Each structure stands twice: as C-alpha cells, then as structure tokens.
Amino acid sequence: MKKFFLFAAAVVSALTINAQVLDFTEIIAQGDFGETRTFSKDGISLVVTNGNNKFAVDANKAKFGTPEAFVQDSLRLKTGGASGSTSSMVLNVPADGKVYVHARTSSGGVARTLVFSQNGLDIMSANLLDADAVETTIEGDAGPETVKIFPVYSCNVKKGAIDLSYGQVGTGSTEADESKIKAGGINIYAIIFEANAQAVDNVNAAVKAEKFYRNGQLVIRRNGVEFNALGVKF
C-alpha cells in the first residue's frame, strides 16, 4: 500500500445544509440483494458487487458525530465479510470535495479496517472499533438516557471513482500478512459528500443560520426551514 492519510474525527458539526447524503431507505434481505446493486442519491452512487452473496440492508439505529452535534441513522448496509476479488464497493462522486462516512465494525469487540483508494493511492485508512464511541446523556422520551456516539471518518477526494477495501487486518508473521485484509465485515450507515465549490458559501450560510437543540439533536433553521446536522430537512 502507498502512503496513508487517516482522517478519523467526529466532524458532523462542520457539515452544512448543502451536503449530499447517501443513506439506505429500504430493507433488503441477503437473498434479494442480487449480484450487483447500485445505491444512488443526490449525484453520488455506491456500486456493490455481491460475489459472496452476503450483502444485505437491515434496520439498526446508531448515532454518529460528537456529543454536541450528532445524527441518528436507522438502516445499515452489511457487507457480511471482507472485500476481495468477487465482493467489492466503489463510490462515485461528481466533483472534487470531501467524503464523510458513518461506519462500524460488524463485530463490536473486533477492529475492522476501511480503506479508501483513488488513482492507485490510499487516501483514507480507518480503524473501526466500537470502543471508540463516546457516551453522552440526552433527554429521551422517558427522561435522561445515556447513548453512544460513534465517530465520523472523512477524507478529501477527487471527482470520479473511489475503491473501498474492508475487513479485518491479518495477524500473520510477515509484513505482507499483517497488511493483508482478511475475513471480517463492516456496516455502513451513510456516506456524505460535500463538493469543494460549495464549501465557502456553505460555511457562510451556516454562520448566519439559527442553531439550537431539540431532543438532544442539533437543529439548523435557515429561512424558516429546519435541517439536521447533516443537512437533511426535518
């Protein structure tokens, strides 16, 4: 692998109301997933090759961000195993910009690796582990409750295709074994893209917007319209 750039930070609060959010909107059983499937929204797409017949989408709630600003996702894409010659994911973005990923290991106590590669260069290497989540207290329906907030991972990208590699890092006796991604799946809840051309205008808009919290979540109100921390309208 070539030079790594690791961007592991909870940066939801930096996103603004023009971010493009690719999430999952329907449950898809393993047997119904198909050999290939494309998820697309707002100009970005995720192309899945399901050679191991283990991909699926199911219901699972998880919060991502920081204790000060987070969002809850309700559905996740399960890889069911590591990437390889027959199972893969490719993300396509329409411009240069920044990608934010909501992802977790498929086994809470076992770390998984998620690598983004573009034009032969690894641009992000994230270590997914549930122990990296932070706890905070929010006001729930039945009173205060403690919840876990998982980190958001991000990296700068160029227009075009981005290859995703994922799984459990090897534990062999040689350097080659150690760097090889082996068995082990990940779960992706959402992918957010923000084009460079939007950045300055978006920051200015966010500064002028009214911000407040409702039920423990950040609300951004601009011109009478309310958005969550990822730019999705309520």
C-alpha positions as CSV (number, residue, x, y, z in Angstrom):
1,M,0.0,0.0,0.0
2,K,1.1,3.6,-0.6
3,K,1.2,6.5,1.7
4,F,-1.8,6.6,4.1
5,F,-3.8,9.6,5.2
6,L,-6.0,9.0,8.2
7,F,-8.9,11.3,8.9
8,A,-10.6,9.9,12.0
9,A,-12.7,12.7,13.5
10,A,-16.2,13.4,14.5
11,V,-16.9,16.3,12.2
12,V,-20.7,16.3,11.7
13,S,-20.9,19.8,13.1
14,A,-18.7,21.0,10.3
15,L,-21.2,19.8,7.6
16,T,-23.7,22.3,6.3
17,I,-27.1,22.3,4.7
18,N,-25.9,21.6,1.1
19,A,-24.2,18.3,1.9
20,Q,-25.3,15.4,-0.3
21,V,-26.3,12.4,1.8
22,L,-26.3,8.8,0.6
23,D,-28.2,6.6,3.0
24,F,-30.3,3.5,2.9
25,T,-34.1,3.7,2.7
26,E,-35.3,0.1,2.4
27,I,-34.6,-3.3,4.0
28,I,-33.0,-5.8,1.5
29,A,-32.6,-9.4,2.6
30,Q,-29.5,-11.3,1.6
31,G,-31.4,-13.5,-0.9
32,D,-32.9,-10.4,-2.6
33,F,-29.8,-8.3,-2.9
34,G,-28.6,-9.7,-6.3
35,E,-25.1,-10.0,-7.8
36,T,-24.8,-6.2,-8.2
37,R,-26.7,-3.3,-6.8
38,T,-26.2,0.5,-7.1
39,F,-27.4,2.9,-4.4
40,S,-27.5,6.5,-5.7
41,K,-28.8,9.8,-4.3
42,D,-28.1,13.5,-4.9
43,G,-25.4,12.8,-7.6
44,I,-23.3,10.3,-5.7
45,S,-23.5,6.5,-6.0
46,L,-22.2,3.3,-4.4
47,V,-21.8,0.3,-6.6
48,V,-21.8,-3.0,-4.8
49,T,-20.5,-6.3,-6.3
50,N,-22.0,-9.1,-4.2
51,G,-19.8,-12.1,-5.1
52,N,-20.1,-13.6,-1.7
53,N,-23.9,-13.3,-1.6
54,K,-23.7,-11.9,1.9
55,F,-24.6,-8.2,1.4
56,A,-27.9,-7.1,3.0
57,V,-29.6,-4.0,4.3
58,D,-31.3,-4.2,7.7
59,A,-32.7,-2.0,10.4
60,N,-30.2,-0.8,13.0
61,K,-30.1,2.5,14.8
62,A,-26.7,4.2,15.5
63,K,-25.7,7.8,16.3
64,F,-22.7,9.4,14.6
65,G,-20.9,12.7,15.3
66,T,-20.0,14.3,18.6
67,P,-21.8,14.7,21.8
68,E,-22.5,18.3,20.8
69,A,-23.8,17.5,17.3
70,F,-24.9,14.1,16.1
71,V,-27.3,12.4,13.8
72,Q,-29.1,9.0,14.1
73,D,-29.2,6.6,11.2
74,S,-31.8,3.8,11.1
75,L,-30.7,1.4,8.3
76,R,-27.3,-0.1,7.5
77,L,-25.6,-1.8,4.6
78,K,-23.9,-5.1,5.9
79,T,-21.1,-6.5,3.8
80,G,-21.2,-9.9,5.5
81,G,-17.4,-10.3,5.0
82,A,-14.2,-8.7,3.8
83,S,-13.7,-7.3,0.3
84,G,-12.0,-9.4,-2.3
85,S,-11.9,-10.3,-6.0
86,T,-15.6,-11.1,-6.1
87,S,-17.0,-8.7,-3.5
88,S,-16.4,-5.0,-3.6
89,M,-17.8,-1.5,-3.3
90,V,-17.0,1.5,-5.5
91,L,-18.1,5.1,-4.5
92,N,-18.6,7.6,-7.3
93,V,-18.6,11.4,-6.6
94,P,-19.4,14.1,-9.1
95,A,-16.7,16.6,-8.2
96,D,-13.6,17.2,-6.0
97,G,-14.6,17.5,-2.4
98,K,-14.7,15.7,0.9
99,V,-16.4,12.4,1.9
100,Y,-17.7,11.6,5.4
101,V,-18.5,8.0,6.3
102,H,-20.7,6.6,9.1
103,A,-19.4,3.0,9.5
104,R,-18.9,0.4,12.2
105,T,-17.3,-2.9,12.6
106,S,-19.6,-5.9,12.2
107,S,-18.3,-7.3,15.5
108,G,-18.2,-4.7,18.3
109,G,-15.1,-6.0,20.0
110,V,-13.1,-6.8,16.9
111,A,-11.5,-3.9,14.9
112,R,-12.1,-3.7,11.2
113,T,-10.2,-1.7,8.6
114,L,-11.9,0.5,6.0
115,V,-9.6,1.9,3.2
116,F,-10.5,4.4,0.5
117,S,-8.2,4.2,-2.6
118,Q,-8.3,6.5,-5.6
119,N,-6.0,6.6,-8.6
120,G,-3.7,4.0,-7.0
121,L,-3.3,5.9,-3.8
122,D,-4.8,5.0,-0.4
123,I,-6.4,8.3,0.7
124,M,-8.0,7.0,4.0
125,S,-7.4,4.2,6.4
126,A,-9.9,4.0,9.2
127,N,-9.8,1.6,12.1
128,L,-13.4,0.8,13.1
129,L,-13.9,-0.2,16.7
130,D,-17.0,0.2,18.9
131,A,-14.7,1.1,21.8
132,D,-14.0,4.5,20.1
133,A,-17.6,5.6,20.6
134,V,-18.2,8.2,23.3
135,E,-21.1,8.3,25.7
136,T,-23.3,11.3,26.4
137,T,-26.6,12.0,28.1
138,I,-29.6,13.2,26.2
139,E,-33.2,13.9,27.1
140,G,-35.2,10.9,25.9
141,D,-39.0,10.3,25.9
142,A,-38.8,8.8,29.4
143,G,-36.2,11.2,30.8
144,P,-32.4,11.4,30.6
145,E,-30.7,8.5,28.9
146,T,-27.1,7.6,28.1
147,V,-26.3,7.0,24.4
148,K,-23.2,6.1,22.4
149,I,-22.0,8.4,19.7
150,F,-19.7,6.8,17.1
151,P,-17.0,8.7,15.2
152,V,-17.3,10.0,11.6
153,Y,-14.4,9.3,9.3
154,S,-13.5,11.6,6.4
155,C,-11.1,12.3,3.6
156,N,-10.5,14.6,0.7
157,V,-11.4,13.1,-2.7
158,K,-11.2,13.8,-6.4
159,K,-14.0,13.6,-8.9
160,G,-14.6,10.0,-10.0
161,A,-14.4,6.5,-8.6
162,I,-13.1,5.6,-5.1
163,D,-12.4,1.9,-4.3
164,L,-13.4,0.7,-0.8
165,S,-11.4,-2.1,0.8
166,Y,-12.6,-3.5,4.2
167,G,-12.2,-6.4,6.6
168,Q,-10.0,-7.5,9.4
169,V,-6.3,-6.8,9.2
170,G,-4.2,-10.0,9.1
171,T,-2.2,-11.3,12.1
172,G,0.5,-13.3,10.2
173,S,4.2,-13.5,10.9
174,T,5.3,-11.4,7.9
175,E,4.8,-7.7,7.0
176,A,2.8,-8.9,3.9
177,D,0.5,-11.0,6.1
178,E,0.0,-8.1,8.6
179,S,-1.1,-5.7,5.9
180,K,-3.5,-8.0,4.1
181,I,-7.2,-7.6,4.7
182,K,-8.7,-10.9,5.7
183,A,-12.1,-12.1,6.9
184,G,-14.5,-9.8,8.7
185,G,-17.3,-7.5,7.6
186,I,-18.3,-3.9,8.2
187,N,-21.6,-2.0,8.4
188,I,-22.1,1.3,6.5
189,Y,-24.9,3.6,7.7
190,A,-24.4,6.6,5.5
191,I,-21.9,8.4,3.1
192,I,-22.0,12.2,2.9
193,F,-20.3,14.2,0.2
194,E,-19.5,17.9,0.1
195,A,-18.1,19.4,-3.1
196,N,-15.2,21.9,-2.8
197,A,-17.1,24.6,-4.8
198,Q,-19.8,24.7,-2.1
199,A,-17.6,25.0,0.9
200,V,-17.2,28.7,1.4
201,D,-20.8,29.5,0.7
202,N,-22.0,26.7,3.0
203,V,-19.9,27.9,5.9
204,N,-21.2,31.5,5.5
205,A,-24.8,30.2,5.4
206,A,-24.2,28.1,8.5
207,V,-22.9,31.0,10.4
208,K,-26.0,33.1,9.6
209,A,-28.3,30.2,10.4
210,E,-30.1,29.8,13.8
211,K,-28.8,26.8,15.7
212,F,-30.4,25.1,18.7
213,Y,-31.0,21.6,20.2
214,R,-34.3,19.6,20.2
215,N,-34.4,16.3,22.0
216,G,-30.7,16.2,22.2
217,Q,-30.1,16.8,18.4
218,L,-28.7,19.8,16.6
219,V,-31.3,21.7,14.6
220,I,-30.3,24.3,12.0
221,R,-33.0,26.8,10.9
222,R,-32.4,28.9,7.8
223,N,-35.1,31.0,6.1
224,G,-37.7,29.2,8.2
225,V,-36.6,25.7,7.1
226,E,-35.2,23.3,9.7
227,F,-32.4,20.8,8.9
228,N,-30.5,18.3,11.0
229,A,-26.7,18.4,11.4
230,L,-26.2,16.6,8.0
231,G,-28.4,18.9,6.0
232,V,-31.5,16.8,5.8
233,K,-34.8,18.6,6.2
234,F,-37.0,17.6,9.1
